[in-house]
Amino acid sequence: MAGIPTAGVAATGLLGGYATARWTKKRPLGGVVLAVAGVVAAKGWREKAGGVTAGALGGAYVAAFAGSHPLARKIGAWPSVCAVAGGMALASWVAVDRRK
């Protein structure tokens, strides 16, 4: 895990989860992608920055997912997912990845 940038994992989970749900028309499958990436990212956050940071970023990951829904009503689905994925990637990079 040490070499994998958590910012990329977190952003990929949000983007990939949405893309999977949309293109397969199976929302639970998108949820699996979202969850697996979240677990991988959380493991990296914990290993690299500790439990408190991992907990905070895990909460941000869930909030980004939840927040993308009302935001999508204002700016559209893909722009919303891209915005929250970018925000999550930035938060992860600032809190964890830039240290290494």
DSSP file (Angstrom, degrees, kcal/mol; ACC not computed):
  #  RESIDUE AA STRUCTURE BP1 BP2  ACC     N-H-->O    O-->H-N    N-H-->O    O-->H-N    TCO  KAPPA ALPHA  PHI   PSI    X-CA   Y-CA   Z-CA
    1    1 A M    >         0   0    0      0, 0.0     3,-1.3     0, 0.0     5,-0.1   0.000 360.0 360.0 360.0 -24.1    0.0    0.0    0.0
    2    2 A A  T 3   +     0   0    0      1,-0.3    42,-0.0     3,-0.1     0, 0.0   0.811 360.0  44.5 -58.2 -32.7    2.8    2.4    0.7
    3    3 A G  T 3  S+     0   0    0      2,-0.1    -1,-0.3     0, 0.0     0, 0.0   0.583  91.6  93.4 -89.7  -9.7    3.4    3.2   -3.0
    4    4 A I  S <  S-     0   0    0     -3,-1.3     2,-0.5     1,-0.0     3,-0.0  -0.734  77.8-127.5 -88.9 122.5   -0.3    3.7   -4.0
    5    5 A P    >>  -     0   0    0      0, 0.0     4,-1.5     0, 0.0     3,-0.5  -0.549  11.7-152.6 -70.5 121.2   -1.5    7.3   -3.8
    6    6 A T  H 3> S+     0   0    0     -2,-0.5     4,-2.7     1,-0.2     5,-0.2   0.787  91.2  65.7 -66.1 -27.4   -4.6    7.3   -1.7
    7    7 A A  H 3> S+     0   0    0      1,-0.2     4,-2.2     2,-0.2    -1,-0.2   0.919 103.8  46.0 -60.4 -42.4   -5.9   10.4   -3.5
    8    8 A G  H <> S+     0   0    0     -3,-0.5     4,-2.4     2,-0.2    -1,-0.2   0.879 111.8  50.9 -67.6 -38.7   -6.2    8.4   -6.7
    9    9 A V  H  X S+     0   0    0     -4,-1.5     4,-2.2     2,-0.2    -2,-0.2   0.934 112.1  46.7 -64.4 -46.3   -7.9    5.4   -5.0
   10   10 A A  H  X S+     0   0    0     -4,-2.7     4,-1.8     2,-0.2    -2,-0.2   0.927 114.9  45.6 -63.6 -45.9  -10.5    7.7   -3.3
   11   11 A A  H  X S+     0   0    0     -4,-2.2     4,-2.7    -5,-0.2     5,-0.3   0.904 112.2  52.0 -64.5 -40.8  -11.3    9.6   -6.5
   12   12 A T  H  X S+     0   0    0     -4,-2.4     4,-3.3     1,-0.2     5,-0.4   0.869 106.1  55.2 -63.9 -36.5  -11.4    6.4   -8.5
   13   13 A G  H  X S+     0   0    0     -4,-2.2     4,-2.0     2,-0.2    -1,-0.2   0.922 112.0  42.3 -62.6 -43.7  -13.9    4.9   -6.0
   14   14 A L  H  X S+     0   0    0     -4,-1.8     4,-1.7     2,-0.2    -2,-0.2   0.938 121.9  39.3 -69.0 -47.0  -16.3    7.8   -6.4
   15   15 A L  H  X S+     0   0    0     -4,-2.7     4,-2.7     2,-0.2    -2,-0.2   0.932 119.4  46.2 -67.8 -45.8  -15.9    8.0  -10.2
   16   16 A G  H  X S+     0   0    0     -4,-3.3     4,-2.6    -5,-0.3     5,-0.2   0.863 110.1  53.5 -68.2 -36.3  -15.8    4.3  -10.7
   17   17 A G  H  X S+     0   0    0     -4,-2.0     4,-2.2    -5,-0.4    -1,-0.2   0.933 113.1  43.1 -63.0 -45.2  -18.8    3.6   -8.4
   18   18 A Y  H  X S+     0   0    0     -4,-1.7     4,-2.7    -5,-0.2     5,-0.2   0.940 114.9  49.2 -66.0 -46.1  -20.9    6.1  -10.3
   19   19 A A  H  X S+     0   0    0     -4,-2.7     4,-2.9     1,-0.2     5,-0.3   0.911 111.8  49.2 -60.7 -42.9  -19.8    4.9  -13.7
   20   20 A T  H  X S+     0   0    0     -4,-2.6     4,-2.1     1,-0.2     6,-0.5   0.932 113.2  46.3 -62.7 -46.4  -20.4    1.3  -12.8
   21   21 A A  H  X S+     0   0    0     -4,-2.2     4,-1.1    -5,-0.2     5,-0.4   0.907 116.5  45.1 -62.6 -41.8  -23.9    2.0  -11.5
   22   22 A R  H  < S+     0   0    0     -4,-2.7    -2,-0.2    -5,-0.2    -1,-0.2   0.940 117.8  40.2 -69.8 -47.2  -24.8    4.1  -14.5
   23   23 A W  H  < S+     0   0    0     -4,-2.9    -2,-0.2    -5,-0.2    -1,-0.2   0.793 123.3  38.0 -79.5 -27.3  -23.5    1.9  -17.2
   24   24 A T  H  < S-     0   0    0     -4,-2.1    -1,-0.2    -5,-0.3    -2,-0.2   0.622  97.4-135.4 -92.5 -13.3  -24.6   -1.5  -15.8
   25   25 A K  S  < S+     0   0    0     -4,-1.1     2,-0.5    -5,-0.3    -3,-0.2   0.770  71.3 117.9  60.1  27.6  -27.9    0.0  -14.5
   26   26 A K    >>  -     0   0    0     -6,-0.5     4,-1.5    -5,-0.4     3,-0.7  -0.858  45.0-173.0-125.5  94.0  -27.1   -1.9  -11.3
   27   27 A R  H 3> S+     0   0    0     -2,-0.5     4,-2.1     1,-0.2     5,-0.2   0.857  83.5  58.1 -58.2 -38.7  -26.8    0.5   -8.4
   28   28 A P  H 3> S+     0   0    0      0, 0.0     4,-1.8     0, 0.0    -1,-0.2   0.869 103.4  53.7 -61.3 -33.2  -25.6   -2.2   -5.9
   29   29 A L  H <> S+     0   0    0     -3,-0.7     4,-1.9     2,-0.2    -2,-0.2   0.900 107.7  50.2 -66.7 -39.3  -22.7   -3.0   -8.2
   30   30 A G  H  X S+     0   0    0     -4,-1.5     4,-2.5     1,-0.2    -1,-0.2   0.874 107.7  54.9 -62.5 -37.0  -21.7    0.6   -8.2
   31   31 A G  H  X S+     0   0    0     -4,-2.1     4,-2.7     2,-0.2    -2,-0.2   0.854 104.5  53.5 -63.9 -35.6  -21.9    0.5   -4.4
   32   32 A V  H  X S+     0   0    0     -4,-1.8     4,-2.9     2,-0.2     5,-0.3   0.932 109.7  47.4 -64.6 -45.2  -19.5   -2.4   -4.3
   33   33 A V  H  X S+     0   0    0     -4,-1.9     4,-2.3     1,-0.2     5,-0.3   0.941 113.7  48.4 -60.3 -47.4  -17.0   -0.5   -6.4
   34   34 A L  H  X S+     0   0    0     -4,-2.5     4,-2.0     1,-0.2    -2,-0.2   0.922 114.8  45.3 -57.5 -47.1  -17.4    2.5   -4.1
   35   35 A A  H  X S+     0   0    0     -4,-2.7     4,-2.5     2,-0.2    -2,-0.2   0.909 111.4  50.5 -68.0 -43.9  -17.0    0.4   -1.0
   36   36 A V  H  X S+     0   0    0     -4,-2.9     4,-2.4     1,-0.2     5,-0.2   0.937 113.1  46.0 -62.3 -45.9  -14.0   -1.6   -2.1
   37   37 A A  H  X S+     0   0    0     -4,-2.3     4,-2.8    -5,-0.3    -1,-0.2   0.891 111.3  53.7 -63.8 -37.6  -12.1    1.6   -3.1
   38   38 A G  H  X S+     0   0    0     -4,-2.0     4,-2.6    -5,-0.3    -2,-0.2   0.898 109.2  47.7 -62.7 -40.9  -13.1    3.2    0.2
   39   39 A V  H  X S+     0   0    0     -4,-2.5     4,-2.2     2,-0.2    -2,-0.2   0.916 113.1  48.0 -66.2 -43.5  -11.7    0.2    2.1
   40   40 A V  H  X S+     0   0    0     -4,-2.4     4,-2.0     2,-0.2    -2,-0.2   0.931 114.1  46.8 -63.3 -44.9   -8.5    0.3    0.1
   41   41 A A  H  X S+     0   0    0     -4,-2.8     4,-2.9     1,-0.2    -2,-0.2   0.923 111.0  51.9 -62.7 -43.8   -8.1    4.0    0.6
   42   42 A A  H  X S+     0   0    0     -4,-2.6     4,-2.6     1,-0.2    -1,-0.2   0.877 107.4  52.8 -62.2 -37.7   -8.9    3.8    4.3
   43   43 A K  H  X S+     0   0    0     -4,-2.2     4,-2.4     2,-0.2    -1,-0.2   0.927 111.8  46.0 -63.0 -43.5   -6.2    1.1    4.7
   44   44 A G  H  X S+     0   0    0     -4,-2.0     4,-2.5     2,-0.2     5,-0.3   0.906 111.7  51.2 -64.5 -42.4   -3.7    3.4    3.1
   45   45 A W  H  X>S+     0   0    0     -4,-2.9     4,-2.7     1,-0.2     5,-0.6   0.920 112.4  46.6 -60.5 -43.9   -4.8    6.4    5.1
   46   46 A R  H  X5S+     0   0    0     -4,-2.6     4,-1.4     3,-0.2    -2,-0.2   0.918 114.5  46.6 -66.3 -43.4   -4.4    4.5    8.3
   47   47 A E  H  <5S+     0   0    0     -4,-2.4    -1,-0.2    -5,-0.2    -2,-0.2   0.887 122.4  34.7 -64.9 -39.1   -1.0    3.0    7.4
   48   48 A K  H  <5S+     0   0    0     -4,-2.5    -2,-0.2    -5,-0.2    -1,-0.2   0.795 137.1  11.9 -89.2 -30.0    0.4    6.4    6.2
   49   49 A A  H  <5S-     0   0    0     -4,-2.7     4,-0.4    -5,-0.3    -3,-0.2   0.460 102.6-108.2-133.0  -3.4   -1.2    8.9    8.6
   50   50 A G     X< -     0   0    0     -4,-1.4     4,-2.1    -5,-0.6    -1,-0.2  -0.191  41.2 -63.9  97.7 169.9   -2.9    7.1   11.5
   51   51 A G  H  > S+     0   0    0      2,-0.2     4,-2.6     1,-0.2     5,-0.2   0.830 124.1  54.9 -67.4 -37.0   -6.4    6.3   12.7
   52   52 A V  H  > S+     0   0    0      2,-0.2     4,-2.3     1,-0.2    -1,-0.2   0.945 112.6  43.1 -65.0 -46.9   -7.6    9.8   13.3
   53   53 A T  H  > S+     0   0    0     -4,-0.4     4,-2.8     1,-0.2     5,-0.3   0.911 113.8  52.2 -64.3 -41.8   -6.7   11.0    9.8
   54   54 A A  H  X S+     0   0    0     -4,-2.1     4,-2.4     1,-0.2    -2,-0.2   0.907 110.1  49.0 -61.2 -41.5   -8.2    7.8    8.4
   55   55 A G  H  X S+     0   0    0     -4,-2.6     4,-2.2     2,-0.2    -1,-0.2   0.911 112.0  47.9 -63.9 -42.6  -11.4    8.3   10.3
   56   56 A A  H  X S+     0   0    0     -4,-2.3     4,-2.0     2,-0.2    -2,-0.2   0.923 114.8  44.9 -65.0 -44.2  -11.7   11.9    9.2
   57   57 A L  H  X S+     0   0    0     -4,-2.8     4,-2.3     2,-0.2    -2,-0.2   0.856 110.3  55.2 -70.4 -33.4  -11.0   11.1    5.5
   58   58 A G  H  X S+     0   0    0     -4,-2.4     4,-2.1    -5,-0.3    -1,-0.2   0.915 109.0  48.0 -62.7 -42.0  -13.4    8.1    5.7
   59   59 A G  H  X S+     0   0    0     -4,-2.2     4,-2.4     1,-0.2    -2,-0.2   0.887 111.0  50.9 -63.3 -39.0  -16.1   10.5    6.9
   60   60 A A  H  X S+     0   0    0     -4,-2.0     4,-2.6     2,-0.2    -2,-0.2   0.873 107.5  53.9 -65.8 -36.7  -15.2   12.9    4.1
   61   61 A Y  H  X S+     0   0    0     -4,-2.3     4,-2.1     2,-0.2    -2,-0.2   0.933 111.7  43.9 -62.5 -47.3  -15.5   10.0    1.6
   62   62 A V  H  X S+     0   0    0     -4,-2.1     4,-2.7     1,-0.2     5,-0.2   0.904 114.2  50.5 -64.7 -41.4  -19.0    9.1    2.8
   63   63 A A  H  X S+     0   0    0     -4,-2.4     4,-3.1     2,-0.2    -2,-0.2   0.874 108.3  52.8 -65.0 -36.8  -20.0   12.8    2.8
   64   64 A A  H  X S+     0   0    0     -4,-2.6     4,-1.5     2,-0.2    -2,-0.2   0.929 110.9  46.9 -63.7 -44.6  -18.6   13.3   -0.7
   65   65 A F  H  X S+     0   0    0     -4,-2.1     4,-0.6     2,-0.2     3,-0.4   0.954 117.2  42.4 -60.4 -50.5  -20.8   10.4   -1.9
   66   66 A A  H >< S+     0   0    0     -4,-2.7     3,-0.9     1,-0.2    -2,-0.2   0.898 113.7  52.3 -64.7 -40.4  -23.9   11.7   -0.1
   67   67 A G  H 3X S+     0   0    0     -4,-3.1     4,-1.6     1,-0.2    -1,-0.2   0.728  95.4  69.5 -70.1 -22.1  -23.2   15.3   -1.2
   68   68 A S  H 3X S+     0   0    0     -4,-1.5     4,-1.9    -3,-0.4    -1,-0.2   0.803  91.7  62.4 -66.4 -26.5  -22.9   14.4   -4.8
   69   69 A H  H <X S+     0   0    0     -3,-0.9     4,-0.9    -4,-0.6    -1,-0.2   0.968 108.4  35.7 -68.5 -54.4  -26.6   13.6   -5.0
   70   70 A P  H  > S+     0   0    0      0, 0.0     4,-0.6     0, 0.0     3,-0.4   0.868 116.9  55.8 -67.3 -31.4  -28.1   17.0   -4.1
   71   71 A L  H >X S+     0   0    0     -4,-1.6     4,-2.4     1,-0.2     3,-1.1   0.872  99.5  61.0 -64.7 -35.1  -25.3   18.7   -6.0
   72   72 A A  H 3X S+     0   0    0     -4,-1.9     4,-1.9     1,-0.3    -1,-0.2   0.821  96.6  59.5 -62.0 -30.9  -26.2   16.6   -9.1
   73   73 A R  H 3< S+     0   0    0     -4,-0.9    -1,-0.3    -3,-0.4    -2,-0.2   0.777 113.1  38.8 -67.5 -24.3  -29.6   18.3   -9.1
   74   74 A K  H << S+     0   0    0     -3,-1.1    -2,-0.2    -4,-0.6    -1,-0.2   0.848 135.6  13.0 -93.1 -39.9  -28.0   21.7   -9.5
   75   75 A I  H  < S-     0   0    0     -4,-2.4    -3,-0.2     1,-0.2    -2,-0.2   0.475 111.1 -93.3-121.3  -3.7  -25.1   21.0  -11.9
   76   76 A G     X  -     0   0    0     -4,-1.9     4,-1.8    -5,-0.4    -1,-0.2  -0.138  38.5 -83.2 103.8 157.8  -25.7   17.5  -13.4
   77   77 A A  H  > S+     0   0    0      2,-0.2     4,-2.7     1,-0.2     5,-0.2   0.961 121.1  41.6 -65.6 -56.9  -24.6   14.0  -12.5
   78   78 A W  H  > S+     0   0    0      1,-0.2     4,-2.8     2,-0.2     5,-0.2   0.923 115.5  49.7 -63.6 -44.3  -21.1   13.8  -14.0
   79   79 A P  H  > S+     0   0    0      0, 0.0     4,-2.3     0, 0.0    -1,-0.2   0.903 112.6  49.8 -59.0 -37.8  -20.0   17.3  -13.0
   80   80 A S  H  X S+     0   0    0     -4,-1.8     4,-2.5     2,-0.2     5,-0.3   0.942 112.1  45.6 -64.5 -48.3  -21.2   16.6   -9.5
   81   81 A V  H  X S+     0   0    0     -4,-2.7     4,-2.4     1,-0.2     5,-0.2   0.906 114.0  49.7 -63.3 -41.4  -19.3   13.3   -9.3
   82   82 A C  H  X S+     0   0    0     -4,-2.8     4,-2.4    -5,-0.2    -1,-0.2   0.902 110.6  50.8 -63.6 -40.1  -16.2   14.9  -10.8
   83   83 A A  H  X S+     0   0    0     -4,-2.3     4,-2.3    -5,-0.2    -2,-0.2   0.939 113.9  42.0 -64.3 -47.4  -16.4   17.8   -8.3
   84   84 A V  H  X S+     0   0    0     -4,-2.5     4,-2.4     2,-0.2    -1,-0.2   0.864 114.1  52.3 -71.1 -33.1  -16.7   15.6   -5.2
   85   85 A A  H  X S+     0   0    0     -4,-2.4     4,-2.5    -5,-0.3    -1,-0.2   0.911 111.2  47.7 -66.0 -41.1  -14.0   13.2   -6.5
   86   86 A G  H  X S+     0   0    0     -4,-2.4     4,-2.4    -5,-0.2    -2,-0.2   0.907 112.3  49.0 -64.7 -41.9  -11.7   16.1   -7.1
   87   87 A G  H  X S+     0   0    0     -4,-2.3     4,-2.4     2,-0.2    -2,-0.2   0.897 112.6  48.0 -63.5 -40.6  -12.4   17.5   -3.6
   88   88 A M  H  X S+     0   0    0     -4,-2.4     4,-2.5     2,-0.2     5,-0.2   0.902 110.9  50.8 -67.8 -40.6  -11.8   14.1   -2.1
   89   89 A A  H  X S+     0   0    0     -4,-2.5     4,-2.6     2,-0.2    -2,-0.2   0.918 111.2  48.8 -62.3 -42.7   -8.6   13.6   -4.0
   90   90 A L  H  X S+     0   0    0     -4,-2.4     4,-2.8     2,-0.2     5,-0.2   0.930 111.5  48.9 -63.1 -45.5   -7.4   17.0   -2.8
   91   91 A A  H  X S+     0   0    0     -4,-2.4     4,-2.5     1,-0.2     5,-0.2   0.911 113.6  47.0 -61.0 -42.5   -8.2   16.3    0.8
   92   92 A S  H  X>S+     0   0    0     -4,-2.5     4,-2.3     2,-0.2     5,-1.5   0.901 112.9  48.7 -67.0 -40.7   -6.5   12.9    0.7
   93   93 A W  H  <>S+     0   0    0     -4,-2.6     5,-2.6     3,-0.2     6,-0.3   0.934 114.2  45.6 -65.1 -45.2   -3.4   14.4   -1.0
   94   94 A V  H  <5S+     0   0    0     -4,-2.8    -2,-0.2     1,-0.2    -1,-0.2   0.921 120.7  38.4 -64.0 -44.3   -3.2   17.3    1.5
   95   95 A A  H  <5S-     0   0    0     -4,-2.5    -1,-0.2    -5,-0.2    -2,-0.2   0.777 138.6  -2.7 -79.8 -26.9   -3.7   15.0    4.6
   96   96 A V  T ><5S+     0   0    0     -4,-2.3     3,-1.3    -5,-0.2     4,-0.4   0.701 119.4  53.1-130.8 -59.5   -1.7   12.0    3.5
   97   97 A D  G > <S+     0   0    0     -5,-1.5     3,-1.2     1,-0.3    -4,-0.2   0.786  98.4  61.2 -69.7 -31.5    0.0   11.7    0.1
   98   98 A R  G 3 <S+     0   0    0     -5,-2.6    -1,-0.3     1,-0.3    -4,-0.1   0.707  92.6  70.6 -70.5 -15.2    2.0   14.9    0.0
   99   99 A R  G <         0   0    0     -3,-1.3    -1,-0.3    -6,-0.3    -2,-0.2   0.805 360.0 360.0 -66.9 -29.6    3.9   13.7    3.1
  100  100 A K    <         0   0    0     -3,-1.2    -1,-0.2    -4,-0.4    -2,-0.2   0.428 360.0 360.0-102.5 360.0    5.7   10.9    1.2
